[in-house]
């Protein structure tokens, strides 16, 4: 299924105003939400999630510095 341009409009309308136009802020918010979901996931998955999110957050923060 092809992405619908209206999806972008809907997601922009539902994201916090402080995040609009700031991809790094959106990525960091999504990472925080995934961390919060770890309580519902098996312990064996936690390290992999931490490592992946750490890499994503480093990339997002580097983009802010550029």
HTML snippet that shows the backbone in 3Dmol.js (N, CA, C, O; Angstrom):
<script src="https://3Dmol.org/build/3Dmol-min.js"></script>
<div id="view" style="width:600px;height:400px;position:relative"></div>
<script>
const pdb = `
ATOM      1  N   UNK A   1       0.846  -1.181   0.000  1.00  0.00           N
ATOM      2  CA  UNK A   1       0.000   0.000   0.000  1.00  0.00           C
ATOM      3  C   UNK A   1       0.888   1.239   0.000  1.00  0.00           C
ATOM      4  O   UNK A   1       1.805   1.354   0.813  1.00  0.00           O
ATOM      5  N   UNK A   2       0.616   2.144  -0.896  1.00  0.00           N
ATOM      6  CA  UNK A   2       1.383   3.379  -1.024  1.00  0.00           C
ATOM      7  C   UNK A   2       1.048   4.331   0.116  1.00  0.00           C
ATOM      8  O   UNK A   2      -0.110   4.412   0.527  1.00  0.00           O
ATOM      9  N   UNK A   3       2.044   5.059   0.638  1.00  0.00           N
ATOM     10  CA  UNK A   3       1.745   6.052   1.667  1.00  0.00           C
ATOM     11  C   UNK A   3       0.842   7.145   1.096  1.00  0.00           C
ATOM     12  O   UNK A   3       0.992   7.562  -0.053  1.00  0.00           O
ATOM     13  N   UNK A   4      -0.051   7.575   1.886  1.00  0.00           N
ATOM     14  CA  UNK A   4      -0.998   8.612   1.505  1.00  0.00           C
ATOM     15  C   UNK A   4      -0.472   9.946   2.020  1.00  0.00           C
ATOM     16  O   UNK A   4      -0.107  10.050   3.191  1.00  0.00           O
ATOM     17  N   UNK A   5      -0.427  10.956   1.178  1.00  0.00           N
ATOM     18  CA  UNK A   5       0.060  12.280   1.600  1.00  0.00           C
ATOM     19  C   UNK A   5      -0.743  12.799   2.779  1.00  0.00           C
ATOM     20  O   UNK A   5      -0.242  13.570   3.597  1.00  0.00           O
ATOM     21  N   UNK A   6      -1.998  12.367   2.857  1.00  0.00           N
ATOM     22  CA  UNK A   6      -2.822  12.814   3.982  1.00  0.00           C
ATOM     23  C   UNK A   6      -2.306  12.259   5.298  1.00  0.00           C
ATOM     24  O   UNK A   6      -2.528  12.866   6.346  1.00  0.00           O
ATOM     25  N   UNK A   7      -1.609  11.099   5.272  1.00  0.00           N
ATOM     26  CA  UNK A   7      -1.025  10.548   6.492  1.00  0.00           C
ATOM     27  C   UNK A   7      -0.035  11.521   7.101  1.00  0.00           C
ATOM     28  O   UNK A   7       0.007  11.693   8.319  1.00  0.00           O
ATOM     29  N   UNK A   8       0.774  12.168   6.243  1.00  0.00           N
ATOM     30  CA  UNK A   8       1.727  13.155   6.740  1.00  0.00           C
ATOM     31  C   UNK A   8       1.005  14.316   7.395  1.00  0.00           C
ATOM     32  O   UNK A   8       1.430  14.812   8.439  1.00  0.00           O
ATOM     33  N   UNK A   9      -0.094  14.752   6.781  1.00  0.00           N
ATOM     34  CA  UNK A   9      -0.863  15.848   7.348  1.00  0.00           C
ATOM     35  C   UNK A   9      -1.444  15.455   8.699  1.00  0.00           C
ATOM     36  O   UNK A   9      -1.424  16.245   9.642  1.00  0.00           O
ATOM     37  N   UNK A  10      -1.961  14.235   8.792  1.00  0.00           N
ATOM     38  CA  UNK A  10      -2.555  13.780  10.055  1.00  0.00           C
ATOM     39  C   UNK A  10      -1.487  13.640  11.127  1.00  0.00           C
ATOM     40  O   UNK A  10      -1.708  14.040  12.270  1.00  0.00           O
ATOM     41  N   UNK A  11      -0.328  13.078  10.778  1.00  0.00           N
ATOM     42  CA  UNK A  11       0.703  12.906  11.793  1.00  0.00           C
ATOM     43  C   UNK A  11       1.239  14.266  12.237  1.00  0.00           C
ATOM     44  O   UNK A  11       1.547  14.451  13.414  1.00  0.00           O
ATOM     45  N   UNK A  12       1.352  15.200  11.326  1.00  0.00           N
ATOM     46  CA  UNK A  12       1.813  16.543  11.690  1.00  0.00           C
ATOM     47  C   UNK A  12       0.811  17.220  12.613  1.00  0.00           C
ATOM     48  O   UNK A  12       1.190  17.968  13.514  1.00  0.00           O
ATOM     49  N   UNK A  13      -0.463  16.954  12.382  1.00  0.00           N
ATOM     50  CA  UNK A  13      -1.491  17.588  13.205  1.00  0.00           C
ATOM     51  C   UNK A  13      -1.529  17.002  14.606  1.00  0.00           C
ATOM     52  O   UNK A  13      -1.959  17.681  15.539  1.00  0.00           O
ATOM     53  N   UNK A  14      -1.089  15.753  14.779  1.00  0.00           N
ATOM     54  CA  UNK A  14      -1.172  15.122  16.089  1.00  0.00           C
ATOM     55  C   UNK A  14       0.127  15.187  16.879  1.00  0.00           C
ATOM     56  O   UNK A  14       0.134  14.888  18.073  1.00  0.00           O
ATOM     57  N   UNK A  15       1.228  15.573  16.235  1.00  0.00           N
ATOM     58  CA  UNK A  15       2.479  15.656  16.974  1.00  0.00           C
ATOM     59  C   UNK A  15       2.524  16.959  17.777  1.00  0.00           C
ATOM     60  O   UNK A  15       1.888  17.945  17.404  1.00  0.00           O
ATOM     61  N   UNK A  16       3.276  16.958  18.873  1.00  0.00           N
ATOM     62  CA  UNK A  16       3.375  18.185  19.671  1.00  0.00           C
ATOM     63  C   UNK A  16       3.920  19.338  18.824  1.00  0.00           C
ATOM     64  O   UNK A  16       4.802  19.142  17.988  1.00  0.00           O
ATOM     65  N   UNK A  17       3.399  20.509  19.044  1.00  0.00           N
ATOM     66  CA  UNK A  17       3.806  21.685  18.260  1.00  0.00           C
ATOM     67  C   UNK A  17       5.312  21.906  18.339  1.00  0.00           C
ATOM     68  O   UNK A  17       5.924  22.347  17.366  1.00  0.00           O
ATOM     69  N   UNK A  18       5.913  21.607  19.480  1.00  0.00           N
ATOM     70  CA  UNK A  18       7.355  21.810  19.646  1.00  0.00           C
ATOM     71  C   UNK A  18       8.169  20.905  18.728  1.00  0.00           C
ATOM     72  O   UNK A  18       9.329  21.202  18.444  1.00  0.00           O
ATOM     73  N   UNK A  19       7.575  19.799  18.258  1.00  0.00           N
ATOM     74  CA  UNK A  19       8.306  18.844  17.420  1.00  0.00           C
ATOM     75  C   UNK A  19       8.144  19.115  15.935  1.00  0.00           C
ATOM     76  O   UNK A  19       8.909  18.575  15.136  1.00  0.00           O
ATOM     77  N   UNK A  20       7.187  19.921  15.541  1.00  0.00           N
ATOM     78  CA  UNK A  20       6.942  20.130  14.115  1.00  0.00           C
ATOM     79  C   UNK A  20       8.166  20.710  13.438  1.00  0.00           C
ATOM     80  O   UNK A  20       8.730  21.707  13.888  1.00  0.00           O
ATOM     81  N   UNK A  21       8.572  20.068  12.344  1.00  0.00           N
ATOM     82  CA  UNK A  21       9.742  20.524  11.607  1.00  0.00           C
ATOM     83  C   UNK A  21      11.059  20.160  12.266  1.00  0.00           C
ATOM     84  O   UNK A  21      12.118  20.614  11.834  1.00  0.00           O
ATOM     85  N   UNK A  22      11.001  19.346  13.303  1.00  0.00           N
ATOM     86  CA  UNK A  22      12.218  18.940  14.006  1.00  0.00           C
ATOM     87  C   UNK A  22      12.281  17.421  14.059  1.00  0.00           C
ATOM     88  O   UNK A  22      11.855  16.815  15.043  1.00  0.00           O
ATOM     89  N   UNK A  23      12.809  16.804  13.009  1.00  0.00           N
ATOM     90  CA  UNK A  23      12.838  15.339  12.963  1.00  0.00           C
ATOM     91  C   UNK A  23      13.541  14.713  14.166  1.00  0.00           C
ATOM     92  O   UNK A  23      13.116  13.659  14.639  1.00  0.00           O
ATOM     93  N   UNK A  24      14.594  15.331  14.665  1.00  0.00           N
ATOM     94  CA  UNK A  24      15.314  14.757  15.804  1.00  0.00           C
ATOM     95  C   UNK A  24      14.404  14.685  17.022  1.00  0.00           C
ATOM     96  O   UNK A  24      14.430  13.696  17.753  1.00  0.00           O
ATOM     97  N   UNK A  25      13.606  15.710  17.247  1.00  0.00           N
ATOM     98  CA  UNK A  25      12.698  15.709  18.391  1.00  0.00           C
ATOM     99  C   UNK A  25      11.674  14.590  18.256  1.00  0.00           C
ATOM    100  O   UNK A  25      11.345  13.925  19.238  1.00  0.00           O
ATOM    101  N   UNK A  26      11.170  14.381  17.043  1.00  0.00           N
ATOM    102  CA  UNK A  26      10.209  13.289  16.817  1.00  0.00           C
ATOM    103  C   UNK A  26      10.855  11.938  17.081  1.00  0.00           C
ATOM    104  O   UNK A  26      10.258  11.066  17.713  1.00  0.00           O
ATOM    105  N   UNK A  27      12.087  11.769  16.591  1.00  0.00           N
ATOM    106  CA  UNK A  27      12.786  10.495  16.779  1.00  0.00           C
ATOM    107  C   UNK A  27      13.051  10.230  18.263  1.00  0.00           C
ATOM    108  O   UNK A  27      12.887   9.104  18.733  1.00  0.00           O
ATOM    109  N   UNK A  28      13.453  11.251  18.983  1.00  0.00           N
ATOM    110  CA  UNK A  28      13.728  11.082  20.407  1.00  0.00           C
ATOM    111  C   UNK A  28      12.455  10.781  21.187  1.00  0.00           C
ATOM    112  O   UNK A  28      12.467   9.972  22.115  1.00  0.00           O
ATOM    113  N   UNK A  29      11.360  11.432  20.812  1.00  0.00           N
ATOM    114  CA  UNK A  29      10.075  11.160  21.461  1.00  0.00           C
ATOM    115  C   UNK A  29       9.632   9.719  21.199  1.00  0.00           C
ATOM    116  O   UNK A  29       9.134   9.046  22.102  1.00  0.00           O
ATOM    117  N   UNK A  30       9.815   9.250  19.964  1.00  0.00           N
ATOM    118  CA  UNK A  30       9.450   7.873  19.615  1.00  0.00           C
ATOM    119  C   UNK A  30      10.323   6.879  20.387  1.00  0.00           C
ATOM    120  O   UNK A  30       9.838   5.842  20.838  1.00  0.00           O
ATOM    121  N   UNK A  31      11.606   7.199  20.535  1.00  0.00           N
ATOM    122  CA  UNK A  31      12.510   6.336  21.292  1.00  0.00           C
ATOM    123  C   UNK A  31      12.070   6.256  22.755  1.00  0.00           C
ATOM    124  O   UNK A  31      12.075   5.178  23.349  1.00  0.00           O
ATOM    125  N   UNK A  32      11.695   7.378  23.325  1.00  0.00           N
ATOM    126  CA  UNK A  32      11.234   7.395  24.712  1.00  0.00           C
ATOM    127  C   UNK A  32       9.973   6.559  24.872  1.00  0.00           C
ATOM    128  O   UNK A  32       9.814   5.853  25.867  1.00  0.00           O
ATOM    129  N   UNK A  33       9.085   6.638  23.899  1.00  0.00           N
ATOM    130  CA  UNK A  33       7.853   5.842  23.958  1.00  0.00           C
ATOM    131  C   UNK A  33       8.177   4.353  23.884  1.00  0.00           C
ATOM    132  O   UNK A  33       7.560   3.546  24.579  1.00  0.00           O
ATOM    133  N   UNK A  34       9.141   3.990  23.045  1.00  0.00           N
ATOM    134  CA  UNK A  34       9.505   2.577  22.954  1.00  0.00           C
ATOM    135  C   UNK A  34      10.152   2.097  24.250  1.00  0.00           C
ATOM    136  O   UNK A  34       9.915   0.971  24.686  1.00  0.00           O
ATOM    137  N   UNK A  35      10.962   2.942  24.856  1.00  0.00           N
ATOM    138  CA  UNK A  35      11.543   2.566  26.148  1.00  0.00           C
ATOM    139  C   UNK A  35      10.447   2.314  27.180  1.00  0.00           C
ATOM    140  O   UNK A  35      10.537   1.379  27.975  1.00  0.00           O
ATOM    141  N   UNK A  36       9.429   3.140  27.162  1.00  0.00           N
ATOM    142  CA  UNK A  36       8.325   2.972  28.107  1.00  0.00           C
ATOM    143  C   UNK A  36       7.595   1.655  27.885  1.00  0.00           C
ATOM    144  O   UNK A  36       7.014   1.101  28.818  1.00  0.00           O
ATOM    145  N   UNK A  37       7.621   1.151  26.652  1.00  0.00           N
ATOM    146  CA  UNK A  37       6.915  -0.093  26.345  1.00  0.00           C
ATOM    147  C   UNK A  37       7.682  -1.332  26.788  1.00  0.00           C
ATOM    148  O   UNK A  37       7.144  -2.438  26.737  1.00  0.00           O
ATOM    149  N   UNK A  38       8.922  -1.167  27.220  1.00  0.00           N
ATOM    150  CA  UNK A  38       9.729  -2.327  27.604  1.00  0.00           C
ATOM    151  C   UNK A  38       9.131  -3.106  28.772  1.00  0.00           C
ATOM    152  O   UNK A  38       9.361  -4.309  28.894  1.00  0.00           O
ATOM    153  N   UNK A  39       8.387  -2.451  29.607  1.00  0.00           N
ATOM    154  CA  UNK A  39       7.790  -3.140  30.754  1.00  0.00           C
ATOM    155  C   UNK A  39       6.884  -4.283  30.311  1.00  0.00           C
ATOM    156  O   UNK A  39       6.686  -5.244  31.054  1.00  0.00           O
ATOM    157  N   UNK A  40       6.337  -4.182  29.111  1.00  0.00           N
ATOM    158  CA  UNK A  40       5.429  -5.203  28.600  1.00  0.00           C
ATOM    159  C   UNK A  40       6.137  -6.239  27.727  1.00  0.00           C
ATOM    160  O   UNK A  40       5.496  -7.139  27.185  1.00  0.00           O
ATOM    161  N   UNK A  41       7.452  -6.112  27.592  1.00  0.00           N
ATOM    162  CA  UNK A  41       8.191  -7.017  26.716  1.00  0.00           C
ATOM    163  C   UNK A  41       9.070  -7.948  27.539  1.00  0.00           C
ATOM    164  O   UNK A  41       9.450  -7.621  28.663  1.00  0.00           O
ATOM    165  N   UNK A  42       9.390  -9.109  26.976  1.00  0.00           N
ATOM    166  CA  UNK A  42      10.266 -10.042  27.699  1.00  0.00           C
ATOM    167  C   UNK A  42      11.630  -9.421  27.979  1.00  0.00           C
ATOM    168  O   UNK A  42      12.155  -8.657  27.169  1.00  0.00           O
ATOM    169  N   UNK A  43      12.184  -9.750  29.109  1.00  0.00           N
ATOM    170  CA  UNK A  43      13.472  -9.207  29.532  1.00  0.00           C
ATOM    171  C   UNK A  43      14.563  -9.471  28.495  1.00  0.00           C
ATOM    172  O   UNK A  43      15.461  -8.647  28.321  1.00  0.00           O
ATOM    173  N   UNK A  44      14.494 -10.594  27.815  1.00  0.00           N
ATOM    174  CA  UNK A  44      15.510 -10.946  26.828  1.00  0.00           C
ATOM    175  C   UNK A  44      15.574  -9.931  25.685  1.00  0.00           C
ATOM    176  O   UNK A  44      16.604  -9.830  25.019  1.00  0.00           O
ATOM    177  N   UNK A  45      14.514  -9.190  25.446  1.00  0.00           N
ATOM    178  CA  UNK A  45      14.471  -8.212  24.349  1.00  0.00           C
ATOM    179  C   UNK A  45      15.057  -6.858  24.742  1.00  0.00           C
ATOM    180  O   UNK A  45      15.373  -6.045  23.873  1.00  0.00           O
ATOM    181  N   UNK A  46      15.203  -6.612  26.032  1.00  0.00           N
ATOM    182  CA  UNK A  46      15.577  -5.277  26.498  1.00  0.00           C
ATOM    183  C   UNK A  46      16.925  -4.801  25.970  1.00  0.00           C
ATOM    184  O   UNK A  46      17.030  -3.668  25.499  1.00  0.00           O
ATOM    185  N   UNK A  47      17.951  -5.632  26.035  1.00  0.00           N
ATOM    186  CA  UNK A  47      19.290  -5.203  25.619  1.00  0.00           C
ATOM    187  C   UNK A  47      19.292  -4.811  24.144  1.00  0.00           C
ATOM    188  O   UNK A  47      19.859  -3.783  23.776  1.00  0.00           O
ATOM    189  N   UNK A  48      18.664  -5.620  23.304  1.00  0.00           N
ATOM    190  CA  UNK A  48      18.600  -5.302  21.876  1.00  0.00           C
ATOM    191  C   UNK A  48      17.891  -3.984  21.619  1.00  0.00           C
ATOM    192  O   UNK A  48      18.313  -3.199  20.770  1.00  0.00           O
ATOM    193  N   UNK A  49      16.815  -3.745  22.354  1.00  0.00           N
ATOM    194  CA  UNK A  49      16.070  -2.486  22.197  1.00  0.00           C
ATOM    195  C   UNK A  49      16.934  -1.318  22.653  1.00  0.00           C
ATOM    196  O   UNK A  49      17.004  -0.293  21.975  1.00  0.00           O
ATOM    197  N   UNK A  50      17.596  -1.470  23.806  1.00  0.00           N
ATOM    198  CA  UNK A  50      18.467  -0.399  24.304  1.00  0.00           C
ATOM    199  C   UNK A  50      19.557  -0.064  23.291  1.00  0.00           C
ATOM    200  O   UNK A  50      19.818   1.107  23.016  1.00  0.00           O
ATOM    201  N   UNK A  51      20.193  -1.096  22.737  1.00  0.00           N
ATOM    202  CA  UNK A  51      21.275  -0.852  21.785  1.00  0.00           C
ATOM    203  C   UNK A  51      20.772  -0.150  20.527  1.00  0.00           C
ATOM    204  O   UNK A  51      21.404   0.789  20.044  1.00  0.00           O
ATOM    205  N   UNK A  52      19.645  -0.600  20.001  1.00  0.00           N
ATOM    206  CA  UNK A  52      19.097   0.009  18.781  1.00  0.00           C
ATOM    207  C   UNK A  52      18.677   1.452  19.044  1.00  0.00           C
ATOM    208  O   UNK A  52      18.975   2.343  18.248  1.00  0.00           O
ATOM    209  N   UNK A  53      17.992   1.681  20.147  1.00  0.00           N
ATOM    210  CA  UNK A  53      17.541   3.047  20.455  1.00  0.00           C
ATOM    211  C   UNK A  53      18.718   3.968  20.763  1.00  0.00           C
ATOM    212  O   UNK A  53      18.687   5.150  20.420  1.00  0.00           O
ATOM    213  N   UNK A  54      19.739   3.441  21.400  1.00  0.00           N
ATOM    214  CA  UNK A  54      20.921   4.257  21.672  1.00  0.00           C
ATOM    215  C   UNK A  54      21.531   4.740  20.360  1.00  0.00           C
ATOM    216  O   UNK A  54      21.883   5.912  20.229  1.00  0.00           O
ATOM    217  N   UNK A  55      21.652   3.846  19.400  1.00  0.00           N
ATOM    218  CA  UNK A  55      22.203   4.226  18.093  1.00  0.00           C
ATOM    219  C   UNK A  55      21.303   5.251  17.404  1.00  0.00           C
ATOM    220  O   UNK A  55      21.797   6.213  16.815  1.00  0.00           O
ATOM    221  N   UNK A  56      19.988   5.051  17.474  1.00  0.00           N
ATOM    222  CA  UNK A  56      19.053   6.004  16.858  1.00  0.00           C
ATOM    223  C   UNK A  56      19.146   7.365  17.514  1.00  0.00           C
ATOM    224  O   UNK A  56      19.137   8.388  16.830  1.00  0.00           O
ATOM    225  N   UNK A  57      19.235   7.388  18.837  1.00  0.00           N
ATOM    226  CA  UNK A  57      19.311   8.665  19.543  1.00  0.00           C
ATOM    227  C   UNK A  57      20.624   9.385  19.235  1.00  0.00           C
ATOM    228  O   UNK A  57      20.638  10.608  19.093  1.00  0.00           O
ATOM    229  N   UNK A  58      21.724   8.638  19.130  1.00  0.00           N
ATOM    230  CA  UNK A  58      22.993   9.267  18.776  1.00  0.00           C
ATOM    231  C   UNK A  58      22.898   9.920  17.399  1.00  0.00           C
ATOM    232  O   UNK A  58      23.367  11.042  17.206  1.00  0.00           O
ATOM    233  N   UNK A  59      22.294   9.222  16.451  1.00  0.00           N
ATOM    234  CA  UNK A  59      22.132   9.769  15.103  1.00  0.00           C
ATOM    235  C   UNK A  59      21.265  11.022  15.127  1.00  0.00           C
ATOM    236  O   UNK A  59      21.591  12.027  14.495  1.00  0.00           O
ATOM    237  N   UNK A  60      20.152  10.953  15.866  1.00  0.00           N
ATOM    238  CA  UNK A  60      19.242  12.099  15.946  1.00  0.00           C
ATOM    239  C   UNK A  60      19.940  13.300  16.581  1.00  0.00           C
ATOM    240  O   UNK A  60      19.792  14.427  16.107  1.00  0.00           O
ATOM    241  N   UNK A  61      20.688  13.067  17.635  1.00  0.00           N
ATOM    242  CA  UNK A  61      21.363  14.170  18.319  1.00  0.00           C
ATOM    243  C   UNK A  61      22.489  14.744  17.461  1.00  0.00           C
ATOM    244  O   UNK A  61      22.735  15.950  17.490  1.00  0.00           O
ATOM    245  N   UNK A  62      23.166  13.901  16.708  1.00  0.00           N
ATOM    246  CA  UNK A  62      24.202  14.411  15.802  1.00  0.00           C
ATOM    247  C   UNK A  62      23.583  15.314  14.747  1.00  0.00           C
ATOM    248  O   UNK A  62      24.195  16.305  14.351  1.00  0.00           O
ATOM    249  N   UNK A  63      22.376  14.987  14.285  1.00  0.00           N
ATOM    250  CA  UNK A  63      21.737  15.814  13.259  1.00  0.00           C
ATOM    251  C   UNK A  63      21.400  17.199  13.802  1.00  0.00           C
ATOM    252  O   UNK A  63      21.373  18.172  13.049  1.00  0.00           O
ATOM    253  N   UNK A  64      21.145  17.292  15.093  1.00  0.00           N
ATOM    254  CA  UNK A  64      20.862  18.592  15.708  1.00  0.00           C
ATOM    255  C   UNK A  64      22.135  19.437  15.737  1.00  0.00           C
ATOM    256  O   UNK A  64      22.094  20.651  15.542  1.00  0.00           O
ATOM    257  N   UNK A  65      23.245  18.784  15.980  1.00  0.00           N
ATOM    258  CA  UNK A  65      24.529  19.487  16.095  1.00  0.00           C
ATOM    259  C   UNK A  65      25.034  19.995  14.749  1.00  0.00           C
ATOM    260  O   UNK A  65      25.872  20.896  14.708  1.00  0.00           O
ATOM    261  N   UNK A  66      24.540  19.433  13.648  1.00  0.00           N
ATOM    262  CA  UNK A  66      25.016  19.821  12.328  1.00  0.00           C
ATOM    263  C   UNK A  66      24.415  21.100  11.845  1.00  0.00           C
ATOM    264  O   UNK A  66      24.726  21.551  10.743  1.00  0.00           O
TER     265      UNK A  66
END
`;
const viewer = $3Dmol.createViewer("view");
viewer.addModel(pdb, "pdb");
viewer.setStyle({}, {cartoon: {color: "spectrum"}});
viewer.zoomTo();
viewer.render();
</script>
